[in-house]
Amino acid sequence: MGAEEARLFAREGAKVVIADILDEEGKRTEELIAGAAGDVFYIHHDVTSEASWQGLIGETVSRHGRLDILVNNAGISSGSQGDPLDTDGWLRIMDVNATGVFLGSKHAVLQMQKNGGGSIVNISSIMGFVGGEGGHPAYHASKGAVRIFTKAMAVRYGPEGIRVNSVHPGFMPPMRSNQSVDSAMRDEQIKLTPLRRTGETIEVAYGVLFLASDEASFVTGTELVIDGGFIAR
């Protein structure tokens, strides 16, 4: 999903910085964007490390002179931890999915204040609205935290022209291309989705693009749900 967002932003003329711990995938996306004449660079980055955030944003500002948009896209899934009552699993999911969003937003805001504004888009999930019986409950907790954190930041920094919104994708392709999906589970997800299909990453990317753009200049503190109607049930 992050790669799709990066490609779309580059096609729209943005100067794109890709940041991830997955260097091979990140560099591959960088090469694809650069091959299409996009302005892009990749940097290794751990969203759970404040020092890594400082380095990432410092390098971005050094190259481009400013930071206008941050998309907090990094995350790990509910199924990444085997035991739903494992404390270390709770801490790991919360660290990546919630604390990572806080750290990124914190350091982005410090730069956006210098610009007189900016846009932060936080990727949450439909599981930030509802519960579920599968995976580690920390996933739901982390995505709910992102949803409400987004509103708090929007209220706090709106007077400075900084907009903060969240995006809530529904059932999507696997987070990694080498991950498999249980066919029975996928059939159940489709059955629960009124549009009777899973989403496509480009459909989420267009929503992120809108919220980041000037076309959404009066939109802040809100949730954009892209879920085929799942939470409408």
Secondary structure as GFF3:
##gff-version 3
##sequence-region A 1 233
A	DSSP	alpha_helix	2	11	.	.	.	ID=ss1
A	DSSP	beta_strand	15	20	.	.	.	ID=ss2
A	DSSP	alpha_helix	23	35	.	.	.	ID=ss3
A	DSSP	beta_strand	39	44	.	.	.	ID=ss4
A	DSSP	alpha_helix	50	64	.	.	.	ID=ss5
A	DSSP	beta_strand	69	72	.	.	.	ID=ss6
A	DSSP	three_ten_helix	78	80	.	.	.	ID=ss7
A	DSSP	alpha_helix	87	94	.	.	.	ID=ss8
A	DSSP	pi_helix	95	99	.	.	.	ID=ss9
A	DSSP	alpha_helix	100	115	.	.	.	ID=ss10
A	DSSP	beta_strand	118	123	.	.	.	ID=ss11
A	DSSP	three_ten_helix	126	128	.	.	.	ID=ss12
A	DSSP	alpha_helix	137	157	.	.	.	ID=ss13
A	DSSP	three_ten_helix	158	160	.	.	.	ID=ss14
A	DSSP	beta_strand	162	169	.	.	.	ID=ss15
A	DSSP	alpha_helix	183	192	.	.	.	ID=ss16
A	DSSP	alpha_helix	201	212	.	.	.	ID=ss17
A	DSSP	three_ten_helix	214	216	.	.	.	ID=ss18
A	DSSP	beta_strand	223	226	.	.	.	ID=ss19
A	DSSP	three_ten_helix	230	232	.	.	.	ID=ss20
###
